[in-house]
């Protein structure tokens, strides 16, 4: 069972009023497991992309673990699990939840500092997201999709145009973290880059400053 902390006005979340469908609901995530039991070498040896998934829900502790791996705080000074140029962290991660035990379907924005989710869109949008991803229908059947977006201004403000490249490099680190963490949990994923940027932003109700860069559907793989 997840904990609802509070309802937050839409403006406080920085979400455009024209696309926000519900007031924000904040969900406190369970603490992540920081002592894994699967050797890194085994995860690297078995790393592969998965596009066939069993119809099996995820639970909230599993979602919590995945989000922490994506860019959760791992040190007292607020630094995170993935490297970032100048520790500026231009990436934002959104969870598209469709089949998670104890969590209502919807789009949630991950807050790594508080390790919480803030709901920005209500309801199951997986089918619409799959359509926006050049009709890759298999995306509609996974329990969750992690969407990585960038607010380039966080890095370009310091590094100029080079900051765009730094944000893209960070996406690669995030993707590998998801692959490895998913493998440790017995799950599968693949990094999807084929999608209509504007349509994905519309489906997810992204603020105009957040540009979608990658989709990472995660679920239980069909046995090979």
Secondary structure, 3 states (H helix, E strand, C coil): CCEEEEEECHHHHCCCCCCCCCCEEEEECCCCCCCCCCCHHHHHHHCCCCCCECCCCEEHHHHHHHHHHHHCECCCCCCECCCCHHHCCCEEEEEEECCEECECCEEEEEECCCCEEEEEEECCCHHHHHHHCCCCHHHHHCCEEEEEEECCHHHHHHHCCHHHHHHHHHHHHHHHHHHHHHHHCCCEEEEECCCCHHHHHHHHCCCCCCEEEEEEEEECECCC
